[in-house]
Structures are given as C-alpha cells and as structure tokens.
Amino acid sequence: MSLPNHFDLIATDGTARTGKLTTPHGEVRTPAFMPVGTAGAMKGVHWREVRDAGADIVLGNTYHLMLRPGAERIAELGGLQNFTGWRGPMLTDSGGFQVMSLAQLRKLSERAVTFRSHIDGMKVELSPERSIEVQRLLGSDIAMQLDECVRLPSERADIERAMQLSSRWGERSRRAFESAPAGYMLFGIAQGGDVPELRQTSARGLVEIGFHGYAIGGLAVGEPQAVMLAMIEEVAPILPKDRPRYLMGVGTPEDILEAVARGIDMFDCVMPTRNGRHGVAFTRFGQINLRNARHADDPRPLDEESPWPATRSCARAYLHHLVKSGETLGAMLLSEINIAYYQRLMQDIRDAVSNGTFESFRERTRAEWARGDIAPR
C-alpha cells in the first residue's frame, strides 16, 4: 500500500538531486546532513550553534534514549523537541545499529533483539513493534524500521540471513507504524552487505512494502569507499525517484560528495563532533589536525573566507593550545567549526545542483581538498 509522499524533488543535475522534505516540525532542504545528537544532545555544541550553522534536521538514537531517560518519560515531557529544546525536525535511528555494535551484550531472534543494557546490565527487549512504539513516544518526525546490519567483510550466509530478517522486520515495522499521525514518516532500510544481488533483492522488497523514504544501511562499517559507492549504485536506481534516499552513518565530506553524485539525499555521521573532540578540523582545504606542532606559532585562522565566525577568527595557534591543554573549549570550538563546514558543504551542493553546475563544483572541491592546507608564508 502506497504511503503519502512528503518529498518534493526540485532539481536534478545528472544523478545528483536537490529537494524539500516537509515534516511536522519544519522543512528539510536536501541533500541534507544530520548532526548526531545520540542521547538528545550534541556533544559540546549548543542547539543554537547547530541551527545557526544551517542544519534543518538532527538525529537521535532510539536505543540510548529508551534506556536513559526513557521513552515514556520523554513523552510525558512533551516529546524530544520539547524535552531537548531543538524545535526543528528530528530523525530517530531504530536501534538496529546496536544489534551489531553491542554484539557481546545481545541475543538475536526472529521476534526481537534482547540486550543487556550497557548502563546497568538490565535486560531490554527491542522488537520492530517496540522500536516503532518508542520512536512514536519520542515524537520524531522520521522513524526508522528496526533492522540488523553486519560488519564487513562477512560471510555471504551471514549477510543474507541479516538481510532477510531485516526485510521481515521492515514489514512488521510498517504495520506497527500505521496508527502514526499524518505527516510523520517511516523509512525502510536496504541491507545486503557488499553483495550486489542481495542489495537489489532488499531494495525491491522494501519498495513493494512501501515506505515514506528509503535508507541504505550497513555501509561505512569497515568496507573500502569503492565498495560503498558500488552498493549505492546497485540500490539507488531501484528506489522511487519521488522519495527521499538516506545513506546511514556516512560520513566524510568526500563520501558525501560522491554519494550525492549517485543520487543520495540525506546523511548522518558523528564525525564532525567526534573528530572535533580529537583536535581535527574540517575545512575547504581538507582535514587539519590541530595537535600537530606546526600550528603552535601559526597566527592564521583555519579559513579567513569562511562564513562561520570561529573558523575565520580563531588563530590556529590558539586552537592548538586548547587542544594540547585538554581545554573543553577546544573541543567545543572545533565541533561547531566542523558542523558549520558540513552544513556549508551541503548548501553549496544544493546550489550547484540547482544551477546545473554540480560536476564542476565536485571537481573544484576535490581539487581543493587534494591541494590541502597552505603553509604560512
């Protein structure tokens, strides 16, 4: 059964696309990068910086939020937006990634995945139905089906088993979501590891079930970039052109640029804040590691042409000092600088697609990254 569509495709340039996704809490311009606020907070960054940087939508995690502070508690407090103070759209991951990442604490069955909480050891069962219930209690604009992904490389038999289970869980998630209010969305997740025919089977099955949008999961989990891009090329042409396409857990600016070129609309990754906490800045010159001693006497900003204040005003020497001293401010500044860079990249991509200049923008951006940072004179 077809579901209402909330996505408007505005322009294409080759396979690259730009559009608008309408949610109960606002519009999302695509291609979009979603900063990750796993437990209802952006590590080291206030929501106002996330919004000012240009983010339309952020991501929260079902598994972590259901454990602490609890989905029912968040619902009683008015849902995630009211609870956190982020008033814009939110997408919640179903908890499926924890099926993989917490393998030592879980038991998997057809019915559900049973966890031992990493917080207190409490036994927790997460079924497709419970995952949807939790996401509805959280009030996220976009919910994800429960799935299982496997690390790559893996044996084909393991990949196929997980793909088939994810397909069955997709059907159950879809049925559980039927009572959701109008305007809220559920995305299906294509699995299949690095096996082209399994990816194709998964994608076709999801389209037959029918979702508001479609995600490609189980990538950026250890495979080379070439494999990831090849799997996108297998899946994207199967997905409906009038529905949003989401590449989960990706990634670096280069990954994003190449995935947009292959028709992807939405992304998320912890990299901007995680790398910021480890002293790494993302800029139009590529990544700059502020831990390196060569920055200790460098008075230049990271990028004097950046629209983000901290990027063009904070001296590299000062950022180096903060990072080496372990000052929290260093992690905060670099995290917001990175989020701002990602959002500027997405805006530039949207503009290039709209103007029909995506390919030249892509080559120019890659050339800047390859040239790297310019040494002080």
C-alpha positions, 0 to 999 in steps of 0.5 A, spaced: 500 500 500 502 506 497 504 511 503 503 519 502 509 522 499 512 528 503 518 529 498 518 534 493 524 533 488 526 540 485 532 539 481 536 534 478 543 535 475 545 528 472 544 523 478 545 528 483 538 531 486 536 537 490 529 537 494 524 539 500 522 534 505 516 537 509 515 534 516 511 536 522 516 540 525 519 544 519 522 543 512 528 539 510 532 542 504 536 536 501 541 533 500 541 534 507 546 532 513 544 530 520 548 532 526 548 526 531 545 528 537 545 520 540 542 521 547 538 528 545 544 532 545 550 534 541 556 533 544 559 540 546 555 544 541 549 548 543 542 547 539 543 554 537 550 553 534 547 547 530 541 551 527 545 557 526 550 553 522 544 551 517 542 544 519 534 543 518 534 536 521 538 532 527 538 525 529 537 521 535 538 514 537 532 510 539 536 505 543 540 510 548 534 514 549 529 508 551 534 506 556 536 513 559 531 517 560 526 513 557 521 513 552 515 514 556 518 519 560 520 523 554 513 523 552 510 525 558 515 531 557 512 533 551 516 529 546 524 530 544 523 537 541 520 539 547 524 535 552 531 537 548 529 544 546 531 543 538 524 545 535 526 543 528 525 536 525 528 530 528 530 523 525 530 517 530 535 511 528 531 504 530 536 501 534 538 496 529 545 499 529 546 496 536 544 489 534 551 489 531 555 494 535 553 491 542 554 484 539 557 481 546 551 484 550 545 481 545 541 475 543 538 475 536 531 472 534 526 472 529 521 476 534 526 481 537 533 483 539 534 482 547 540 486 550 543 487 556 543 494 557 550 497 557 548 502 563 546 497 568 546 490 565 538 490 565 535 486 560 531 490 554 527 487 549 527 491 542 522 488 537 520 492 530 513 493 534 517 496 540 522 500 536 516 503 532 512 504 539 518 508 542 520 512 536 512 514 536 513 516 544 519 520 542 515 524 537 520 524 531 518 526 525 522 520 521 522 513 524 526 508 522 524 500 521 528 496 526 533 492 522 540 488 523 546 490 519 553 486 519 560 488 519 564 487 513 567 483 510 562 477 512 560 471 510 555 471 504 550 466 509 551 471 514 549 477 510 543 474 507 540 471 513 541 479 516 538 481 510 532 477 510 530 478 517 531 485 516 526 485 510 521 481 515 522 486 520 521 492 515 514 489 514 512 488 521 515 495 522 510 498 517 504 495 520 506 497 527 507 504 524 500 505 521 496 508 527 502 514 526 499 521 525 499 524 518 505 527 516 510 523 520 514 518 516 517 511 516 523 509 512 525 502 510 532 500 510 536 496 504 541 491 507 545 486 503 552 487 505 557 488 499 553 483 495 550 486 489 544 481 488 542 481 495 542 489 495 537 489 489 533 483 492 532 488 499 531 494 495 525 491 491 522 488 497 522 494 501 519 498 495 513 493 494 512 494 502 512 501 501 515 506 505 515 514 506 523 514 504 528 509 503 535 508 507 541 504 505 544 501 511 550 497 513 555 501 509 561 505 512 562 499 517 569 497 515 568 496 507 573 500 502 569 507 499 569 503 492 565 498 495 560 503 498 559 507 492 558 500 488 552 498 493 549 505 492 549 504 485 546 497 485 540 500 490 539 507 488 536 506 481 531 501 484 528 506 489 522 511 487 525 517 484 519 521 488 522 519 495 527 521 499 534 516 499 538 516 506 545 513 506 546 511 514 552 513 518 556 516 512 560 520 513 566 524 510 565 530 506 568 526 500 563 520 501 558 525 501 560 528 495 560 522 491 554 519 494 550 525 492 553 524 485 549 517 485 543 520 487 543 520 495 539 525 499 540 525 506 546 523 511 548 522 518 555 521 521 558 523 528 564 525 525 564 532 525 563 532 533 567 526 534 573 528 530 572 535 533 573 532 540 580 529 537 583 536 535 581 535 527 578 540 523 574 540 517 575 545 512 575 547 504 582 545 504 581 538 507 582 535 514 587 539 519 589 536 525 590 541 530 595 537 535 600 537 530 606 542 532 606 546 526 600 550 528 603 552 535 606 559 532 601 559 526 597 566 527 592 564 521 585 562 522 583 555 519 579 559 513 579 567 513 573 566 507 569 562 511 562 564 513 562 561 520 565 566 525 570 561 529 573 558 523 575 565 520 577 568 527 580 563 531 588 563 530 590 556 529 595 557 534 590 558 539 586 552 537 592 548 538 593 550 545 586 548 547 587 542 544 594 540 547 591 543 554 585 538 554 581 545 554 573 543 553 573 549 549 577 546 544 573 541 543 567 545 543 570 550 538 572 545 533 565 541 533 561 547 531 567 549 526 566 542 523 558 542 523 558 549 520 563 546 514 558 540 513 552 544 513 556 549 508 558 543 504 551 541 503 548 548 501 553 549 496 551 542 493 544 544 493 546 550 489 550 547 484 545 542 483 540 547 482 544 551 477 546 545 473 553 546 475 554 540 480 560 536 476 564 542 476 563 544 483 565 536 485 571 537 481 573 544 484 572 541 491 576 535 490 581 539 487 581 543 493 581 538 498 587 534 494 591 541 494 590 541 502 592 546 507 597 552 505 603 553 509 604 560 512 608 564 508 
